[in-house]
Amino acid sequence: MTSTETEPETEEFRSASKTEKFAQWLMTREEKRQDKESNLEGLVRLNVMVSFLTLGLVGGFEAVQLGLSLIPYL
């Protein structure tokens, strides 16, 4: 084997390695984004629950019923 025969193989390996690193980076970024979205969903649910509890304490049961009846219009 000469050095010219092994040179393309190493260049191909380097490009495959860069491609694999890029793919791994994309997958990691997507996982972080999904984790962030699930955290935001949890915070939104908590906010809605606290809002209804506050509405119930301030406005009474009738205000909660009215709020629940208006949800389909959001």
MOTATA-V898203 format. One record per residue. RES is the residue in one letter. OMEGA is omega as a letter, one per 20 degrees, with the letter a starting at -180 (* if undefined). Layout:
res = {RES:RES}
omega = {OMEGA:OMEGA}
This chain:
res = {M:T:S:T:E:T:E:P:E:T:E:E:F:R:S:A:S:K:T:E:K:F:A:Q:W:L:M:T:R:E:E:K:R:Q:D:K:E:S:N:L:E:G:L:V:R:L:N:V:M:V:S:F:L:T:L:G:L:V:G:G:F:E:A:V:Q:L:G:L:S:L:I:P:Y:L}
omega = {r:a:r:r:a:a:r:r:a:r:r:r:r:r:r:r:r:r:r:r:r:r:r:r:r:r:r:r:r:r:r:r:r:r:r:r:a:r:r:r:r:r:r:r:r:r:r:a:r:r:r:r:r:r:r:r:a:a:r:a:a:r:r:r:r:r:r:a:a:a:a:a:r:*}
